[in-house]
């Protein structure tokens, strides 16, 4: 799913969301494999490629072919050779099995047709010690961004992430308008226990 700001200049966006700072916060480092789900025109994709360097890999997927084409033009200008892009559905795409150090969802989990399927695919791609990162909009009015009614609050996002077989490591505000969730995949035994817990929640819990 493409970002909510397909044509916002990078310098303008950096005023309220700095990609380099966020990638540092989540622990991206040289030689890592980074998967950007719903990469759009590559605001985080390009920044991640600069961090992981020549020995790292950055995968990006988006349903918007025009956005992917613009991202290809951008990384060719920088002569970045560590980016692999796909035009397609995140609900049905798995780049690799247990290859990723970080699978990143940047302000778009609420946009997907089936967010649970996207998260389960993310789990397949993560290394045993890899991290799922969900950066998304707070469910409150803001001067820009998607309509409040389609946003997921932290409780709803947490419920979806846990339901896909993850353990939440942290939930915190990220700037004025966003929150950041970091999670790790559970082992098979713990995943079964987690699924039972999610299924036995009362209807009013978790959004």
URCOR-V231428 format. One line per field, one symbol per residue. ss: DSSP state (h for helix, s for strand, l for the rest). phi: phi as a letter, one per 40 degrees, with the letter a starting at -180 (. if undefined). A space follows every 50 residues. Layout:
# URCOR-V231428
ss->???
phi->???
This chain:
# URCOR-V231428
ss->lllllllllhhhhlllllhhhhhhhlllllllssssslllllhhhhhhhh hhllllssssssllhhhhhhhhhhhhhlllllssssslllllllllllls ssssssllhhhlllhhhhhhhhhhhssssssssssssllllllllllhhh lllhhhhhhhhhhllssssssssslllssssssssllhhhhhhhhhhhhl lllllll
phi->.cccbcbcddcccccbacccccccccgcadgcbbbbcgcfcgdcdccccc ccgcccbbbbbaccccccccccccccccfcbbbbbbcicccbbbcabfbc cbbbbbfadccccbcccccccdcccccdbcbcbbbacccadacahcddcc cccdccccccccccgbbccabacbgcbbbbbbabcccdcccccccccccc ccdccgg
